[in-house]
Amino acid sequence: MTDQPDDLPPDGPALDGLLLDLAVDLARRAGDHVRALREAGVRVAATKSSPTDVVTAADQASEHLIVSGLLAARPDDGVLGEEGGERPGGSGIRWLVDPIDGTVNYLYGLPQYAVSIAAERDGQAVVGVVYNPASGEMFTARRGQGARWHRPGGDPDGVPIRCSALTRLDRALVATGFGYAPERRAAQAEVVRHLLPEVRDIRRFGSAALDLCFAAMGRFDAYFEQGAQAWDLGAGGLVATEAGMVVSGLRGRPAGPDLAVAAPPALHGPLCARLAELDADNTG
Ligand code: LIP
């Protein structure tokens, strides 16, 4: 309990709790809507960076539902959405919204896609929610409060999750993802060609947000990807960090579009060193 008088707006941890409740509610509503739309058939509304980088009508409907819900509850907050761009705010809170992360899986009816919502306070992620409406699983995190896994029919408060304790890169199951541009994919394939014989195996499931959450509960040991954006990484990155992973870029940089690496502490150094040798962020 804080000693804050009732008439002052909440701040710090109390505010984070309210932000989490809002994000959970909107992720669940948007995700359930998107799943219902999938059952009725998928419509490609547009393409983005390449002819295979699609936006469905469900991406647009999901983002509209989430952003209008956020702004109705918190009109002064900023929002960065995958499909709608940036709307600046004045409250110090910025939301990162991926209305469907794993759109190609959604298009093909593969049950590996998610709604991802994160809140940043003064530039630092404080709340993250990743919801897979196809499986009913939800992952949540609050800065400093740990990460939780909520499964359908389970405890609504979820259960705490921790990442793998693996220390050997040659035993690691490593998830990654690929961009849409052919040149980028060719460079990413080169990195995987070298890494594949050096680790247990590689997985490519198609949703960065879920990859990070799976790594956070030990379904993978580590994850890396070039080209993932703030809305892909915001919520899953906090879930991974709060589950004990180190999340970064290479060469002392933060995780971002150049590269995002998430690994347990003992694996993070060796994996980053190898990815730097392979110039996985193309900045070496
Ligand atoms: C997807 C990412 C995934 C990446 C895909 C794609 P989208 O995002 O989450 O990690 O490998 O190519 O970019 O486009 O489905 O929102």
py3Dmol code that shows the C-alpha trace and the ligand (Angstrom):
import py3Dmol

protein = """\
ATOM      1  CA  MET A   1       0.000   0.000   0.000  1.00  0.00           C
ATOM      2  CA  THR A   2       1.216   3.534  -0.726  1.00  0.00           C
ATOM      3  CA  ASP A   3       0.428   6.510   1.509  1.00  0.00           C
ATOM      4  CA  GLN A   4      -0.935   8.433  -1.418  1.00  0.00           C
ATOM      5  CA  PRO A   5      -4.105  10.486  -0.793  1.00  0.00           C
ATOM      6  CA  ASP A   6      -7.170   9.270  -2.717  1.00  0.00           C
ATOM      7  CA  ASP A   7      -7.505  12.440  -4.794  1.00  0.00           C
ATOM      8  CA  LEU A   8      -4.024  12.211  -6.374  1.00  0.00           C
ATOM      9  CA  PRO A   9      -3.544  10.171  -9.555  1.00  0.00           C
ATOM     10  CA  PRO A  10      -1.632   6.925  -8.917  1.00  0.00           C
ATOM     11  CA  ASP A  11       2.042   6.810  -9.767  1.00  0.00           C
ATOM     12  CA  GLY A  12       4.865   4.248  -9.853  1.00  0.00           C
ATOM     13  CA  PRO A  13       3.819   0.694  -8.941  1.00  0.00           C
ATOM     14  CA  ALA A  14       0.149   1.621  -8.406  1.00  0.00           C
ATOM     15  CA  LEU A  15      -0.004   3.151 -11.873  1.00  0.00           C
ATOM     16  CA  ASP A  16       1.725   0.096 -13.375  1.00  0.00           C
ATOM     17  CA  GLY A  17      -0.985  -2.117 -11.876  1.00  0.00           C
ATOM     18  CA  LEU A  18      -3.699  -0.034 -13.565  1.00  0.00           C
ATOM     19  CA  LEU A  19      -1.816  -0.053 -16.863  1.00  0.00           C
ATOM     20  CA  LEU A  20      -1.482  -3.837 -16.682  1.00  0.00           C
ATOM     21  CA  ASP A  21      -5.201  -4.316 -16.022  1.00  0.00           C
ATOM     22  CA  LEU A  22      -6.034  -2.099 -19.001  1.00  0.00           C
ATOM     23  CA  ALA A  23      -3.577  -3.915 -21.289  1.00  0.00           C
ATOM     24  CA  VAL A  24      -4.854  -7.355 -20.230  1.00  0.00           C
ATOM     25  CA  ASP A  25      -8.461  -6.362 -20.877  1.00  0.00           C
ATOM     26  CA  LEU A  26      -7.740  -4.858 -24.310  1.00  0.00           C
ATOM     27  CA  ALA A  27      -5.411  -7.687 -25.408  1.00  0.00           C
ATOM     28  CA  ARG A  28      -8.043 -10.261 -24.533  1.00  0.00           C
ATOM     29  CA  ARG A  29     -10.862  -8.335 -26.257  1.00  0.00           C
ATOM     30  CA  ALA A  30      -8.801  -7.660 -29.387  1.00  0.00           C
ATOM     31  CA  GLY A  31      -7.446 -11.221 -29.520  1.00  0.00           C
ATOM     32  CA  ASP A  32     -10.843 -12.825 -29.144  1.00  0.00           C
ATOM     33  CA  HIS A  33     -12.199 -10.532 -31.867  1.00  0.00           C
ATOM     34  CA  VAL A  34      -9.329 -11.450 -34.189  1.00  0.00           C
ATOM     35  CA  ARG A  35      -9.916 -15.185 -33.585  1.00  0.00           C
ATOM     36  CA  ALA A  36     -13.618 -14.760 -34.411  1.00  0.00           C
ATOM     37  CA  LEU A  37     -12.723 -12.878 -37.602  1.00  0.00           C
ATOM     38  CA  ARG A  38     -10.357 -15.731 -38.575  1.00  0.00           C
ATOM     39  CA  GLU A  39     -13.203 -18.208 -38.306  1.00  0.00           C
ATOM     40  CA  ALA A  40     -15.178 -16.054 -40.748  1.00  0.00           C
ATOM     41  CA  GLY A  41     -12.283 -15.913 -43.269  1.00  0.00           C
ATOM     42  CA  VAL A  42      -9.198 -13.704 -43.731  1.00  0.00           C
ATOM     43  CA  ARG A  43      -9.038 -10.649 -45.950  1.00  0.00           C
ATOM     44  CA  VAL A  44      -5.654  -9.150 -46.926  1.00  0.00           C
ATOM     45  CA  ALA A  45      -6.148  -5.391 -46.732  1.00  0.00           C
ATOM     46  CA  ALA A  46      -2.684  -4.232 -47.896  1.00  0.00           C
ATOM     47  CA  THR A  47       0.970  -5.167 -48.261  1.00  0.00           C
ATOM     48  CA  LYS A  48       3.880  -3.300 -46.637  1.00  0.00           C
ATOM     49  CA  SER A  49       7.633  -3.834 -47.091  1.00  0.00           C
ATOM     50  CA  SER A  50       7.246  -6.640 -49.671  1.00  0.00           C
ATOM     51  CA  PRO A  51       4.421  -8.492 -51.461  1.00  0.00           C
ATOM     52  CA  THR A  52       4.607 -11.181 -48.728  1.00  0.00           C
ATOM     53  CA  ASP A  53       4.416  -8.668 -45.833  1.00  0.00           C
ATOM     54  CA  VAL A  54       0.647  -8.467 -45.457  1.00  0.00           C
ATOM     55  CA  VAL A  55      -1.816  -6.494 -43.358  1.00  0.00           C
ATOM     56  CA  THR A  56      -5.169  -8.167 -42.844  1.00  0.00           C
ATOM     57  CA  ALA A  57      -8.468  -6.464 -42.070  1.00  0.00           C
ATOM     58  CA  ALA A  58      -8.141  -8.155 -38.663  1.00  0.00           C
ATOM     59  CA  ASP A  59      -4.807  -6.369 -37.971  1.00  0.00           C
ATOM     60  CA  GLN A  60      -6.569  -3.068 -38.618  1.00  0.00           C
ATOM     61  CA  ALA A  61      -9.658  -3.959 -36.556  1.00  0.00           C
ATOM     62  CA  SER A  62      -7.509  -5.175 -33.655  1.00  0.00           C
ATOM     63  CA  GLU A  63      -5.362  -2.044 -33.629  1.00  0.00           C
ATOM     64  CA  HIS A  64      -8.451   0.173 -33.791  1.00  0.00           C
ATOM     65  CA  LEU A  65     -10.040  -1.642 -30.842  1.00  0.00           C
ATOM     66  CA  ILE A  66      -6.855  -1.417 -28.752  1.00  0.00           C
ATOM     67  CA  VAL A  67      -5.905   2.175 -29.550  1.00  0.00           C
ATOM     68  CA  SER A  68      -9.433   3.521 -29.079  1.00  0.00           C
ATOM     69  CA  GLY A  69      -9.660   1.635 -25.762  1.00  0.00           C
ATOM     70  CA  LEU A  70      -6.322   3.024 -24.576  1.00  0.00           C
ATOM     71  CA  LEU A  71      -7.169   6.584 -25.536  1.00  0.00           C
ATOM     72  CA  ALA A  72     -10.674   6.397 -24.050  1.00  0.00           C
ATOM     73  CA  ALA A  73      -9.127   5.369 -20.712  1.00  0.00           C
ATOM     74  CA  ARG A  74      -5.952   7.482 -20.923  1.00  0.00           C
ATOM     75  CA  PRO A  75      -6.316  10.288 -23.492  1.00  0.00           C
ATOM     76  CA  ASP A  76      -2.938  11.909 -22.702  1.00  0.00           C
ATOM     77  CA  ASP A  77      -0.836   8.805 -23.365  1.00  0.00           C
ATOM     78  CA  GLY A  78       1.250   8.306 -26.501  1.00  0.00           C
ATOM     79  CA  VAL A  79       0.758   5.278 -28.736  1.00  0.00           C
ATOM     80  CA  LEU A  80       3.029   3.583 -31.277  1.00  0.00           C
ATOM     81  CA  GLY A  81       1.083   0.984 -33.256  1.00  0.00           C
ATOM     82  CA  GLU A  82       2.377  -1.325 -35.985  1.00  0.00           C
ATOM     83  CA  GLU A  83      -0.316  -0.351 -38.436  1.00  0.00           C
ATOM     84  CA  GLY A  84      -1.217   3.169 -37.281  1.00  0.00           C
ATOM     85  CA  GLY A  85       2.114   4.849 -36.607  1.00  0.00           C
ATOM     86  CA  GLU A  86       2.954   7.181 -33.746  1.00  0.00           C
ATOM     87  CA  ARG A  87       0.542   9.388 -31.804  1.00  0.00           C
ATOM     88  CA  PRO A  88       2.489  11.555 -29.342  1.00  0.00           C
ATOM     89  CA  GLY A  89       1.223  12.019 -25.775  1.00  0.00           C
ATOM     90  CA  GLY A  90       2.041  14.223 -22.801  1.00  0.00           C
ATOM     91  CA  SER A  91       1.663  11.909 -19.790  1.00  0.00           C
ATOM     92  CA  GLY A  92       5.069  10.169 -19.863  1.00  0.00           C
ATOM     93  CA  ILE A  93       3.349   6.890 -20.809  1.00  0.00           C
ATOM     94  CA  ARG A  94       3.730   5.445 -24.305  1.00  0.00           C
ATOM     95  CA  TRP A  95       1.992   2.288 -25.473  1.00  0.00           C
ATOM     96  CA  LEU A  96       3.539  -0.120 -28.004  1.00  0.00           C
ATOM     97  CA  VAL A  97       0.842  -2.066 -29.845  1.00  0.00           C
ATOM     98  CA  ASP A  98       1.218  -5.006 -32.194  1.00  0.00           C
ATOM     99  CA  PRO A  99      -2.361  -5.899 -33.126  1.00  0.00           C
ATOM    100  CA  ILE A 100      -1.351  -9.297 -34.578  1.00  0.00           C
ATOM    101  CA  ASP A 101       2.253 -10.432 -34.244  1.00  0.00           C
ATOM    102  CA  GLY A 102       2.596 -13.395 -36.560  1.00  0.00           C
ATOM    103  CA  THR A 103       0.287 -12.121 -39.287  1.00  0.00           C
ATOM    104  CA  VAL A 104       1.469 -14.707 -41.822  1.00  0.00           C
ATOM    105  CA  ASN A 105       0.659 -17.508 -39.355  1.00  0.00           C
ATOM    106  CA  TYR A 106      -2.762 -15.907 -38.876  1.00  0.00           C
ATOM    107  CA  LEU A 107      -3.242 -15.778 -42.643  1.00  0.00           C
ATOM    108  CA  TYR A 108      -2.484 -19.488 -42.979  1.00  0.00           C
ATOM    109  CA  GLY A 109      -4.478 -20.573 -39.918  1.00  0.00           C
ATOM    110  CA  LEU A 110      -1.381 -21.526 -37.925  1.00  0.00           C
ATOM    111  CA  PRO A 111      -2.165 -21.131 -34.206  1.00  0.00           C
ATOM    112  CA  GLN A 112       0.977 -19.102 -33.419  1.00  0.00           C
ATOM    113  CA  TYR A 113       0.037 -15.438 -33.421  1.00  0.00           C
ATOM    114  CA  ALA A 114      -0.524 -12.923 -30.664  1.00  0.00           C
ATOM    115  CA  VAL A 115      -1.744  -9.520 -29.618  1.00  0.00           C
ATOM    116  CA  SER A 116       1.128  -7.668 -27.951  1.00  0.00           C
ATOM    117  CA  ILE A 117       0.713  -4.548 -25.779  1.00  0.00           C
ATOM    118  CA  ALA A 118       3.449  -2.860 -23.726  1.00  0.00           C
ATOM    119  CA  ALA A 119       3.488   0.371 -21.727  1.00  0.00           C
ATOM    120  CA  GLU A 120       6.637   2.438 -21.320  1.00  0.00           C
ATOM    121  CA  ARG A 121       6.971   4.968 -18.508  1.00  0.00           C
ATOM    122  CA  ASP A 122       9.597   7.632 -19.206  1.00  0.00           C
ATOM    123  CA  GLY A 123      11.031   5.459 -21.969  1.00  0.00           C
ATOM    124  CA  GLN A 124      11.306   2.229 -19.926  1.00  0.00           C
ATOM    125  CA  ALA A 125       8.964  -0.750 -20.435  1.00  0.00           C
ATOM    126  CA  VAL A 126       6.952  -1.219 -17.231  1.00  0.00           C
ATOM    127  CA  VAL A 127       4.071  -3.452 -18.354  1.00  0.00           C
ATOM    128  CA  GLY A 128       3.803  -6.149 -21.022  1.00  0.00           C
ATOM    129  CA  VAL A 129       0.990  -8.434 -22.176  1.00  0.00           C
ATOM    130  CA  VAL A 130       1.188 -11.040 -24.950  1.00  0.00           C
ATOM    131  CA  TYR A 131      -2.008 -12.961 -25.685  1.00  0.00           C
ATOM    132  CA  ASN A 132      -2.349 -15.873 -28.122  1.00  0.00           C
ATOM    133  CA  PRO A 133      -6.080 -16.172 -28.825  1.00  0.00           C
ATOM    134  CA  ALA A 134      -5.628 -19.465 -30.690  1.00  0.00           C
ATOM    135  CA  SER A 135      -4.175 -21.246 -27.625  1.00  0.00           C
ATOM    136  CA  GLY A 136      -5.754 -19.027 -24.962  1.00  0.00           C
ATOM    137  CA  GLU A 137      -2.330 -18.521 -23.341  1.00  0.00           C
ATOM    138  CA  MET A 138      -1.405 -15.123 -21.975  1.00  0.00           C
ATOM    139  CA  PHE A 139       1.949 -13.874 -20.708  1.00  0.00           C
ATOM    140  CA  THR A 140       2.185 -10.807 -18.476  1.00  0.00           C
ATOM    141  CA  ALA A 141       4.946  -8.855 -16.776  1.00  0.00           C
ATOM    142  CA  ARG A 142       5.372  -5.778 -14.599  1.00  0.00           C
ATOM    143  CA  ARG A 143       8.793  -4.238 -14.123  1.00  0.00           C
ATOM    144  CA  GLY A 144      10.316  -5.542 -10.917  1.00  0.00           C
ATOM    145  CA  GLN A 145       7.391  -7.900 -10.262  1.00  0.00           C
ATOM    146  CA  GLY A 146       8.315 -10.919 -12.398  1.00  0.00           C
ATOM    147  CA  ALA A 147       6.635 -12.553 -15.374  1.00  0.00           C
ATOM    148  CA  ARG A 148       3.562 -14.805 -15.328  1.00  0.00           C
ATOM    149  CA  TRP A 149       1.964 -17.412 -17.581  1.00  0.00           C
ATOM    150  CA  HIS A 150      -1.832 -17.621 -17.675  1.00  0.00           C
ATOM    151  CA  ARG A 151      -3.294 -20.700 -19.300  1.00  0.00           C
ATOM    152  CA  PRO A 152      -6.942 -21.311 -20.111  1.00  0.00           C
ATOM    153  CA  GLY A 153      -8.703 -22.922 -17.174  1.00  0.00           C
ATOM    154  CA  GLY A 154      -5.720 -22.178 -14.907  1.00  0.00           C
ATOM    155  CA  ASP A 155      -5.359 -19.738 -12.035  1.00  0.00           C
ATOM    156  CA  PRO A 156      -6.511 -16.366 -13.447  1.00  0.00           C
ATOM    157  CA  ASP A 157      -3.565 -14.730 -11.633  1.00  0.00           C
ATOM    158  CA  GLY A 158      -1.219 -16.992 -13.602  1.00  0.00           C
ATOM    159  CA  VAL A 159       1.947 -18.646 -12.379  1.00  0.00           C
ATOM    160  CA  PRO A 160       5.466 -17.195 -12.215  1.00  0.00           C
ATOM    161  CA  ILE A 161       7.814 -18.230 -15.026  1.00  0.00           C
ATOM    162  CA  ARG A 162      11.616 -18.435 -15.246  1.00  0.00           C
ATOM    163  CA  CYS A 163      13.905 -18.878 -18.225  1.00  0.00           C
ATOM    164  CA  SER A 164      16.195 -21.852 -18.791  1.00  0.00           C
ATOM    165  CA  ALA A 165      19.310 -22.217 -16.641  1.00  0.00           C
ATOM    166  CA  LEU A 166      21.365 -23.657 -19.503  1.00  0.00           C
ATOM    167  CA  THR A 167      25.020 -22.662 -19.644  1.00  0.00           C
ATOM    168  CA  ARG A 168      26.224 -24.392 -22.854  1.00  0.00           C
ATOM    169  CA  LEU A 169      25.575 -22.878 -26.263  1.00  0.00           C
ATOM    170  CA  ASP A 170      26.067 -26.266 -27.951  1.00  0.00           C
ATOM    171  CA  ARG A 171      23.047 -27.583 -25.988  1.00  0.00           C
ATOM    172  CA  ALA A 172      20.806 -24.566 -26.640  1.00  0.00           C
ATOM    173  CA  LEU A 173      17.499 -24.627 -28.517  1.00  0.00           C
ATOM    174  CA  VAL A 174      17.543 -21.222 -30.195  1.00  0.00           C
ATOM    175  CA  ALA A 175      14.582 -19.440 -31.792  1.00  0.00           C
ATOM    176  CA  THR A 176      14.966 -16.858 -34.497  1.00  0.00           C
ATOM    177  CA  GLY A 177      12.941 -15.056 -37.137  1.00  0.00           C
ATOM    178  CA  PHE A 178      13.406 -13.656 -40.612  1.00  0.00           C
ATOM    179  CA  GLY A 179      12.469 -10.349 -42.217  1.00  0.00           C
ATOM    180  CA  TYR A 180      10.414  -9.957 -45.365  1.00  0.00           C
ATOM    181  CA  ALA A 181      13.005  -8.372 -47.690  1.00  0.00           C
ATOM    182  CA  PRO A 182      14.890 -10.960 -49.821  1.00  0.00           C
ATOM    183  CA  GLU A 183      18.329  -9.344 -49.187  1.00  0.00           C
ATOM    184  CA  ARG A 184      17.799  -9.430 -45.440  1.00  0.00           C
ATOM    185  CA  ARG A 185      16.617 -13.031 -45.582  1.00  0.00           C
ATOM    186  CA  ALA A 186      19.760 -14.018 -47.494  1.00  0.00           C
ATOM    187  CA  ALA A 187      21.980 -12.478 -44.788  1.00  0.00           C
ATOM    188  CA  GLN A 188      19.910 -14.110 -42.036  1.00  0.00           C
ATOM    189  CA  ALA A 189      20.222 -17.488 -43.749  1.00  0.00           C
ATOM    190  CA  GLU A 190      24.032 -17.091 -43.703  1.00  0.00           C
ATOM    191  CA  VAL A 191      23.971 -16.509 -39.926  1.00  0.00           C
ATOM    192  CA  VAL A 192      21.779 -19.584 -39.408  1.00  0.00           C
ATOM    193  CA  ARG A 193      24.003 -21.671 -41.726  1.00  0.00           C
ATOM    194  CA  HIS A 194      26.930 -21.066 -39.375  1.00  0.00           C
ATOM    195  CA  LEU A 195      25.018 -21.289 -36.107  1.00  0.00           C
ATOM    196  CA  LEU A 196      22.953 -24.409 -36.833  1.00  0.00           C
ATOM    197  CA  PRO A 197      25.832 -26.922 -36.375  1.00  0.00           C
ATOM    198  CA  GLU A 198      26.909 -25.128 -33.181  1.00  0.00           C
ATOM    199  CA  VAL A 199      23.647 -25.326 -31.172  1.00  0.00           C
ATOM    200  CA  ARG A 200      21.125 -28.064 -30.282  1.00  0.00           C
ATOM    201  CA  ASP A 201      18.722 -26.794 -32.938  1.00  0.00           C
ATOM    202  CA  ILE A 202      17.011 -23.747 -34.397  1.00  0.00           C
ATOM    203  CA  ARG A 203      13.279 -22.951 -34.334  1.00  0.00           C
ATOM    204  CA  ARG A 204      11.395 -20.397 -36.480  1.00  0.00           C
ATOM    205  CA  PHE A 205       7.792 -20.020 -35.305  1.00  0.00           C
ATOM    206  CA  GLY A 206       6.923 -16.631 -36.864  1.00  0.00           C
ATOM    207  CA  SER A 207       6.012 -14.368 -33.949  1.00  0.00           C
ATOM    208  CA  ALA A 208       8.738 -12.461 -32.112  1.00  0.00           C
ATOM    209  CA  ALA A 209       6.431 -11.671 -29.178  1.00  0.00           C
ATOM    210  CA  LEU A 210       5.633 -15.351 -28.625  1.00  0.00           C
ATOM    211  CA  ASP A 211       9.255 -16.399 -29.232  1.00  0.00           C
ATOM    212  CA  LEU A 212      10.326 -14.122 -26.373  1.00  0.00           C
ATOM    213  CA  CYS A 213       7.571 -15.439 -24.082  1.00  0.00           C
ATOM    214  CA  PHE A 214       8.375 -19.067 -24.942  1.00  0.00           C
ATOM    215  CA  ALA A 215      12.031 -18.393 -24.146  1.00  0.00           C
ATOM    216  CA  ALA A 216      10.919 -16.731 -20.901  1.00  0.00           C
ATOM    217  CA  MET A 217       9.353 -19.996 -19.709  1.00  0.00           C
ATOM    218  CA  GLY A 218      12.100 -22.291 -21.007  1.00  0.00           C
ATOM    219  CA  ARG A 219      10.356 -23.572 -24.150  1.00  0.00           C
ATOM    220  CA  PHE A 220      13.458 -22.241 -25.941  1.00  0.00           C
ATOM    221  CA  ASP A 221      16.797 -21.469 -24.334  1.00  0.00           C
ATOM    222  CA  ALA A 222      17.444 -18.297 -26.334  1.00  0.00           C
ATOM    223  CA  TYR A 223      16.136 -16.092 -29.129  1.00  0.00           C
ATOM    224  CA  PHE A 224      17.656 -13.641 -31.584  1.00  0.00           C
ATOM    225  CA  GLU A 225      16.296 -11.751 -34.560  1.00  0.00           C
ATOM    226  CA  GLN A 226      17.264  -8.894 -36.834  1.00  0.00           C
ATOM    227  CA  GLY A 227      14.509  -6.509 -37.916  1.00  0.00           C
ATOM    228  CA  ALA A 228      12.082  -6.867 -35.014  1.00  0.00           C
ATOM    229  CA  GLN A 229      10.499  -3.519 -34.209  1.00  0.00           C
ATOM    230  CA  ALA A 230       9.581  -1.809 -30.928  1.00  0.00           C
ATOM    231  CA  TRP A 231       5.998  -3.136 -31.103  1.00  0.00           C
ATOM    232  CA  ASP A 232       7.275  -6.712 -31.657  1.00  0.00           C
ATOM    233  CA  LEU A 233       9.745  -6.519 -28.759  1.00  0.00           C
ATOM    234  CA  GLY A 234       8.113  -4.282 -26.122  1.00  0.00           C
ATOM    235  CA  ALA A 235       5.874  -6.712 -24.235  1.00  0.00           C
ATOM    236  CA  GLY A 236       7.783  -9.938 -24.928  1.00  0.00           C
ATOM    237  CA  GLY A 237      11.071  -8.228 -24.056  1.00  0.00           C
ATOM    238  CA  LEU A 238       9.759  -7.271 -20.623  1.00  0.00           C
ATOM    239  CA  VAL A 239       8.326 -10.777 -20.065  1.00  0.00           C
ATOM    240  CA  ALA A 240      11.752 -12.237 -20.938  1.00  0.00           C
ATOM    241  CA  THR A 241      13.654  -9.785 -18.730  1.00  0.00           C
ATOM    242  CA  GLU A 242      11.341 -10.350 -15.790  1.00  0.00           C
ATOM    243  CA  ALA A 243      11.749 -14.121 -16.235  1.00  0.00           C
ATOM    244  CA  GLY A 244      15.517 -13.753 -15.755  1.00  0.00           C
ATOM    245  CA  MET A 245      16.777 -13.340 -19.323  1.00  0.00           C
ATOM    246  CA  VAL A 246      19.235 -10.727 -20.522  1.00  0.00           C
ATOM    247  CA  VAL A 247      17.730  -8.846 -23.482  1.00  0.00           C
ATOM    248  CA  SER A 248      20.027  -6.658 -25.609  1.00  0.00           C
ATOM    249  CA  GLY A 249      21.473  -5.914 -28.982  1.00  0.00           C
ATOM    250  CA  LEU A 250      25.111  -6.570 -29.910  1.00  0.00           C
ATOM    251  CA  ARG A 251      28.216  -4.617 -28.932  1.00  0.00           C
ATOM    252  CA  GLY A 252      26.593  -2.994 -25.883  1.00  0.00           C
ATOM    253  CA  ARG A 253      23.556  -1.731 -27.761  1.00  0.00           C
ATOM    254  CA  PRO A 254      19.963  -2.112 -26.569  1.00  0.00           C
ATOM    255  CA  ALA A 255      17.667  -4.597 -28.317  1.00  0.00           C
ATOM    256  CA  GLY A 256      16.119  -3.073 -31.435  1.00  0.00           C
ATOM    257  CA  PRO A 257      15.714  -3.466 -35.177  1.00  0.00           C
ATOM    258  CA  ASP A 258      19.491  -4.017 -35.677  1.00  0.00           C
ATOM    259  CA  LEU A 259      19.289  -7.105 -33.483  1.00  0.00           C
ATOM    260  CA  ALA A 260      17.452  -8.410 -30.434  1.00  0.00           C
ATOM    261  CA  VAL A 261      19.067 -11.181 -28.390  1.00  0.00           C
ATOM    262  CA  ALA A 262      17.398 -12.767 -25.355  1.00  0.00           C
ATOM    263  CA  ALA A 263      19.276 -15.421 -23.413  1.00  0.00           C
ATOM    264  CA  PRO A 264      19.801 -16.653 -19.861  1.00  0.00           C
ATOM    265  CA  PRO A 265      22.710 -14.816 -18.189  1.00  0.00           C
ATOM    266  CA  ALA A 266      25.264 -17.603 -18.718  1.00  0.00           C
ATOM    267  CA  LEU A 267      24.390 -18.013 -22.415  1.00  0.00           C
ATOM    268  CA  HIS A 268      24.009 -14.346 -23.282  1.00  0.00           C
ATOM    269  CA  GLY A 269      27.738 -13.527 -23.532  1.00  0.00           C
ATOM    270  CA  PRO A 270      28.705 -16.535 -25.691  1.00  0.00           C
ATOM    271  CA  LEU A 271      25.673 -16.155 -27.974  1.00  0.00           C
ATOM    272  CA  CYS A 272      26.264 -12.410 -28.467  1.00  0.00           C
ATOM    273  CA  ALA A 273      29.972 -13.018 -29.114  1.00  0.00           C
ATOM    274  CA  ARG A 274      29.176 -15.594 -31.817  1.00  0.00           C
ATOM    275  CA  LEU A 275      26.467 -13.404 -33.380  1.00  0.00           C
ATOM    276  CA  ALA A 276      28.928 -10.480 -33.444  1.00  0.00           C
ATOM    277  CA  GLU A 277      31.519 -12.693 -35.205  1.00  0.00           C
ATOM    278  CA  LEU A 278      28.823 -13.583 -37.747  1.00  0.00           C
ATOM    279  CA  ASP A 279      27.898  -9.870 -38.016  1.00  0.00           C
ATOM    280  CA  ALA A 280      24.253 -10.756 -37.376  1.00  0.00           C
ATOM    281  CA  ASP A 281      23.345  -7.063 -37.024  1.00  0.00           C
ATOM    282  CA  ASN A 282      25.316  -6.028 -40.154  1.00  0.00           C
ATOM    283  CA  THR A 283      27.108  -3.275 -38.245  1.00  0.00           C
ATOM    284  CA  GLY A 284      30.519  -4.922 -37.718  1.00  0.00           C
TER     285      GLY A 284
END
"""
ligand_1 = """\
16
LIP
C 6.565 -11.026 -37.548
C 7.608 -11.097 -36.454
C 8.469 -12.313 -36.635
C 9.210 -12.183 -37.906
C 8.183 -12.189 -39.007
C 7.261 -11.019 -38.841
P 4.362 -9.580 -38.091
O 5.784 -9.852 -37.362
O 7.083 -11.144 -35.195
O 9.358 -12.463 -35.571
O 10.164 -13.191 -38.021
O 8.782 -12.206 -40.246
O 7.941 -9.802 -39.008
O 4.720 -9.025 -39.439
O 3.654 -10.847 -38.177
O 3.689 -8.603 -37.214
"""
view = py3Dmol.view(width=600, height=400)
view.addModel(protein, "pdb")
view.setStyle({"model": 0}, {"cartoon": {"style": "trace"}})
view.addModel(ligand_1, "xyz")
view.setStyle({"model": 1}, {"stick": {}})
view.zoomTo()
view.show()
